[in-house]
Amino acid sequence: MAQGHKFQDLEETGEALVAFINSSQPETLRQVKAEHQALFDRHTETRRIVTQILKDVVQVEEDAGQRLLDMEEEKHRRDKELRSLEEQLNQLTAKSQITDSEIQYPSKELESLKSSESELETLQNEVDEDTTEVIPSAVHVAQLYYLITKIKWEYDTQPNILKGVHYGAELATPIHIDTSTRSRIDVSDQLWGFVCSQW
């Protein structure tokens, strides 16, 4: 008998839900859903762009750093060669039995090394210019993104893992989301939940 009442309650609840759905405006519901999806897509695209910018910044920094290290190493090697050749030239000049041809060869090498050193300095100046122009603009975008969201991302994670830290007003909250086990809307809602809406 109690089951009969439960079934009747369930039936009445179902009828009430059907009546509510029939009385609501499907077009409004579809519009709300479309707006929500558009907001989610815009957020996903923005995150993708900022992530790519930050990866590009890291790559530019690594490339510039490596080029500077290589150039410093090459310059050190050339300086050592230059000193060695200068010593040889001084020794050859001091000796009276040395022929003119033996003196000319180190002089040419010395000039070649000086020319190479000049080229290295020019390259180093170009790298310095690239570093001062490209990196600050990309860093500015990354800092702007951080100022808005207060989220600092880790970029060396697996593709389906979002990992970082949200620095809220009172405490820092770690973020670790496996996007392969959750819907895009759930992930978006959780991330938007971190962003303060008071400007």
LUMBA-345509 format. One line per 3 residues: for each residue x, y, z of N, C-alpha, C. Coordinates in steps of 0.2 Angstrom, whole numbers, plus 5000, padded with zeros to 4 digits. Example, Ala and Ser with C-alpha at 12.3 -4.5 7.8 and 13.67 -1.06 7.14 Angstrom:
! LUMBA-345509
5066 4972 5039 5062 4978 5039 5066 4984 5039  5064 4989 5035 5068 4995 5036 5064 5000 5039 .
//
This chain:
! LUMBA-345509
5004 4994 5000 5000 5000 5000 5004 5006 5000  5010 5006 5004 5014 5012 5004 5018 5013 4998  5019 5007 4994 5022 5008 4987 5017 5011 4983 .
5011 5010 4983 5006 5013 4979 5006 5020 4980  5007 5023 4986 5007 5030 4987 5013 5033 4984  5019 5029 4985 5025 5032 4982 5025 5032 4975 .
5022 5027 4972 5021 5028 4964 5017 5033 4962  5011 5034 4966 5007 5040 4964 5010 5047 4965  5014 5047 4971 5018 5053 4972 5023 5055 4966 .
5026 5049 4964 5031 5050 4958 5028 5052 4952  5022 5049 4951 5018 5050 4945 5016 5058 4945  5014 5060 4951 5012 5067 4951 5018 5072 4950 .
5023 5070 4953 5029 5074 4952 5031 5074 4945  5031 5068 4941 5032 5068 4934 5028 5072 4930  5021 5072 4932 5016 5076 4928 5018 5084 4929 .
5020 5085 4936 5021 5092 4937 5027 5095 4933  5032 5090 4932 5038 5092 4928 5037 5093 4921  5033 5088 4918 5030 5089 4911 5027 5096 4910 .
5022 5097 4915 5018 5103 4915 5023 5109 4915  5028 5109 4919 5033 5115 4920 5037 5116 4913  5039 5110 4911 5043 5110 4904 5039 5113 4899 .
5032 5111 4898 5028 5113 4893 5026 5120 4894  5026 5123 4900 5024 5130 4901 5031 5134 4900  5037 5132 4900 5043 5136 4899 5044 5137 4892 .
5048 5142 4891 5049 5144 4884 5056 5141 4881  5055 5136 4877 5061 5132 4875 5066 5136 4871  5064 5141 4868 5068 5146 4864 5073 5150 4869 .
5070 5152 4875 5074 5155 4880 5079 5150 4883  5077 5144 4884 5082 5139 4887 5087 5138 4882  5086 5137 4875 5091 5136 4870 5096 5142 4870 .
5093 5148 4870 5097 5154 4870 5102 5154 4876  5099 5153 4882 5104 5153 4888 5109 5148 4887  5107 5142 4884 5112 5137 4883 5118 5139 4878 .
5115 5142 4873 5120 5144 4867 5125 5149 4870  5122 5154 4874 5126 5159 4877 5131 5156 4882  5129 5151 4886 5134 5148 4890 5139 5145 4886 .
5138 5141 4881 5143 5138 4877 5147 5143 4874  5145 5148 4871 5149 5153 4868 5154 5156 4873  5152 5157 4879 5156 5160 4885 5162 5155 4886 .
5160 5148 4886 5165 5143 4888 5170 5143 4882  5167 5143 4876 5172 5142 4870 5177 5148 4870  5174 5154 4872 5179 5160 4872 5184 5159 4877 .
5182 5157 4883 5187 5156 4889 5192 5151 4887  5190 5145 4883 5195 5140 4881 5199 5143 4876  5197 5146 4871 5202 5149 4866 5206 5154 4869 .
5204 5158 4874 5209 5163 4877 5214 5159 4881  5212 5154 4885 5217 5150 4888 5222 5147 4884  5220 5145 4878 5224 5141 4873 5229 5147 4871 .
5227 5153 4869 5231 5158 4866 5236 5160 4871  5234 5161 4877 5239 5163 4883 5244 5158 4884  5242 5151 4884 5246 5146 4885 5252 5146 4880 .
5249 5147 4874 5254 5146 4868 5259 5152 4868  5256 5158 4870 5261 5164 4871 5266 5163 4876  5264 5160 4882 5269 5159 4887 5274 5153 4885 .
5272 5148 4881 5276 5143 4879 5281 5146 4874  5279 5151 4870 5283 5154 4865 5288 5159 4869  5286 5162 4874 5291 5166 4878 5296 5162 4881 .
5294 5156 4884 5299 5152 4887 5304 5149 4881  5301 5148 4876 5306 5145 4870 5311 5151 4868  5308 5157 4867 5312 5162 4865 5318 5164 4870 .
5316 5163 4877 5321 5164 4882 5326 5159 4882  5324 5152 4881 5329 5147 4881 5333 5148 4875  5330 5149 4869 5334 5150 4863 5339 5156 4863 .
5337 5162 4866 5342 5167 4867 5347 5166 4872  5345 5162 4877 5350 5160 4882 5355 5156 4880  5353 5151 4876 5358 5146 4873 5362 5150 4868 .
5360 5154 4864 5364 5158 4859 5369 5162 4863  5367 5165 4868 5372 5169 4872 5377 5165 4875  5375 5159 4878 5380 5155 4880 5385 5152 4875 .
5382 5150 4869 5387 5148 4864 5391 5154 4861  5389 5160 4861 5393 5165 4859 5398 5167 4864  5397 5167 4870 5401 5168 4876 5407 5163 4875 .
5405 5156 4874 5410 5151 4874 5414 5152 4868  5411 5154 4862 5415 5155 4856 5420 5161 4857  5417 5166 4860 5421 5172 4861 5427 5170 4866 .
5426 5166 4871 5432 5164 4876 5437 5160 4872  5435 5156 4868 5439 5152 4864 5443 5156 4859  5440 5161 4856 5443 5165 4851 5448 5170 4855 .
5446 5172 4861 5451 5177 4865 5457 5173 4866  5456 5166 4868 5462 5162 4870 5466 5161 4864  5463 5160 4858 5467 5159 4852 5471 5166 4850 .
5467 5171 4851 5470 5178 4850 5476 5179 4854  5476 5178 4861 5481 5179 4865 5487 5174 4863  5486 5168 4861 5491 5163 4859 5494 5166 4853 .
5490 5168 4848 5493 5171 4842 5497 5177 4843  5495 5181 4848 5499 5187 4849 5506 5186 4853  5506 5180 4857 5512 5178 4860 5517 5175 4855 .
5514 5171 4850 5518 5169 4845 5521 5174 4840  5517 5179 4839 5519 5185 4835 5524 5189 4838  5524 5190 4845 5529 5193 4849 5536 5189 4849 .
5535 5183 4849 5541 5178 4849 5544 5178 4842  5540 5178 4837 5543 5178 4831 5546 5185 4829  5543 5190 4831 5546 5197 4830 5553 5197 4833 .
5553 5195 4839 5560 5195 4843 5565 5192 4840  5564 5186 4836 5569 5182 4834 5571 5185 4827  5578 5186 4826 5580 5189 4820 5580 5184 4814 .
5581 5178 4815 5581 5173 4810 5574 5171 4807  5569 5174 4809 5562 5172 4807 5561 5176 4800  5559 5172 4795 5557 5175 4789 5551 5180 4789 .
5550 5184 4784 5544 5188 4783 5538 5184 4782  5538 5178 4779 5532 5174 4778 5530 5171 4784  5534 5169 4789 5532 5167 4795 5529 5172 4799 .
5531 5178 4798 5528 5184 4802 5521 5185 4799  5520 5185 4793 5514 5187 4789 5508 5182 4791  5510 5176 4792 5504 5171 4793 5501 5172 4800 .
5504 5173 4805 5501 5175 4811 5497 5181 4811  5500 5186 4807 5497 5193 4807 5490 5192 4803  5490 5188 4798 5483 5187 4795 5478 5183 4799 .
5481 5178 4803 5476 5175 4807 5474 5179 4813  5478 5184 4815 5476 5189 4820 5471 5193 4817  5471 5196 4811 5466 5200 4808 5460 5196 4807 .
5460 5190 4805 5454 5186 4804 5451 5185 4811  5455 5183 4816 5451 5183 4823 5448 5189 4825  5452 5195 4824 5449 5201 4826 5442 5202 4822 .
5442 5201 4815 5436 5201 4811 5431 5197 4814  5432 5191 4816 5427 5186 4818 5425 5189 4825  5429 5191 4829 5427 5194 4835 5422 5200 4834 .
5423 5204 4829 5419 5209 4828 5412 5207 4826  5412 5201 4821 5406 5198 4819 5402 5196 4825  5406 5192 4830 5402 5190 4836 5399 5195 4840 .
5403 5201 4841 5400 5207 4845 5394 5209 4841  5394 5209 4834 5388 5212 4831 5382 5207 4832  5383 5200 4832 5378 5195 4833 5375 5196 4840 .
5380 5197 4845 5378 5198 4852 5373 5204 4853  5375 5209 4849 5371 5215 4850 5364 5214 4847  5364 5210 4841 5357 5208 4838 5353 5204 4843 .
5356 5199 4846 5353 5195 4851 5350 5199 4857  5354 5204 4859 5352 5208 4865 5346 5212 4863  5346 5215 4857 5340 5218 4854 5334 5214 4854 .
5335 5208 4851 5329 5203 4851 5326 5202 4858  5331 5201 4863 5329 5199 4870 5325 5205 4873  5328 5211 4871 5324 5217 4875 5318 5219 4871 .
5317 5217 4865 5310 5219 4861 5305 5213 4862  5307 5207 4861 5302 5201 4860 5300 5199 4867  5305 5198 4872 5303 5195 4878 5299 5199 4882 .
5300 5206 4883 5296 5210 4887 5289 5210 4885  5287 5210 4879 5280 5211 4876 5276 5205 4878  5280 5199 4877 5276 5192 4879 5276 5192 4887 .
5281 5194 4890 5280 5194 4898 5274 5198 4900  5274 5204 4897 5268 5209 4898 5261 5205 4898  5260 5202 4892 5254 5198 4891 5253 5193 4897 .
5258 5189 4898 5258 5184 4904 5256 5187 4910  5259 5193 4912 5258 5196 4918 5251 5199 4918  5249 5202 4913 5242 5204 4912 5237 5198 4914 .
5238 5193 4911 5234 5187 4912 5234 5185 4919  5240 5185 4922 5240 5183 4929 5236 5188 4934  5237 5195 4932 5234 5200 4936 5226 5199 4936 .
5223 5197 4930 5216 5196 4930 5214 5190 4933  5217 5184 4932 5215 5178 4935 5218 5176 4942  5224 5179 4943 5228 5177 4949 5229 5169 4949 .
5230 5167 4943 5232 5159 4943 5239 5159 4939  5243 5155 4943 5250 5154 4940 5250 5147 4937  5251 5146 4931 5250 5139 4928 5257 5136 4927 .
5257 5129 4928 5263 5125 4926 5262 5123 4919  5267 5124 4915 5267 5122 4908 5270 5115 4906  5273 5112 4911 5277 5106 4909 5273 5100 4911 .
5266 5100 4911 5262 5095 4913 5260 5091 4906  5256 5085 4907 5253 5082 4902 5248 5086 4899  5246 5084 4892 5241 5088 4889 5234 5088 4892 .
5232 5083 4895 5226 5083 4898 5225 5085 4906  5231 5088 4908 5231 5090 4915 5232 5097 4916  5228 5100 4919 5228 5108 4921 5231 5108 4928 .
5237 5111 4929 5240 5112 4935 5243 5119 4936  5241 5121 4942 5244 5128 4944 5242 5130 4951  5242 5136 4953 5240 5139 4959 5236 5145 4958 .
5231 5146 4962 5227 5152 4962 5228 5156 4968  5231 5162 4968 5233 5166 4973 5227 5170 4975  5223 5168 4980 5217 5172 4982 5219 5177 4987 .
5214 5181 4989 5215 5186 4994 5218 5184 5000  5215 5178 5002 5217 5176 5009 5222 5170 5009  5222 5165 5004 5226 5160 5004 5227 5157 4996 .
5232 5153 4995 5234 5150 4989 5230 5144 4988  5227 5142 4982 5224 5136 4981 5227 5132 4976  5229 5126 4977 5232 5122 4971 5227 5120 4966 .
5228 5120 4960 5224 5118 4955 5227 5112 4951  5223 5106 4951 5225 5100 4948 5219 5097 4945  5218 5098 4938 5212 5095 4935 5214 5091 4929 .
5211 5085 4929 5211 5080 4924 5206 5081 4919  5207 5084 4913 5202 5086 4909 5199 5080 4905  5202 5075 4905 5200 5069 4902 5194 5065 4906 .
5193 5067 4912 5188 5064 4916 5182 5069 4918  5183 5075 4915 5177 5080 4917 5175 5083 4910  5169 5086 4910 5167 5089 4905 5170 5096 4904 .
5170 5099 4898 5173 5106 4897 5169 5111 4902  5163 5110 4902 5159 5115 4906 5161 5115 4913  5161 5108 4916 5163 5108 4923 5170 5111 4924 .
5175 5110 4920 5182 5113 4921 5181 5120 4920  5177 5123 4915 5177 5130 4915 5173 5133 4921  5168 5130 4923 5165 5133 4929 5169 5133 4935 .
5174 5128 4936 5178 5128 4942 5183 5133 4941  5186 5134 4935 5191 5139 4934 5188 5146 4935  5182 5147 4932 5179 5154 4933 5177 5155 4940 .
5176 5150 4944 5175 5151 4951 5181 5154 4955  5187 5153 4952 5192 5156 4955 5193 5164 4954  5190 5166 4948 5191 5173 4946 5186 5178 4950 .
5189 5183 4953 5185 5188 4957 5181 5192 4952  5175 5193 4953 5171 5197 4949 5170 5204 4951  5174 5206 4957 5173 5213 4959 5179 5217 4956 .
5178 5222 4953 5184 5226 4949 5185 5232 4953 .
//
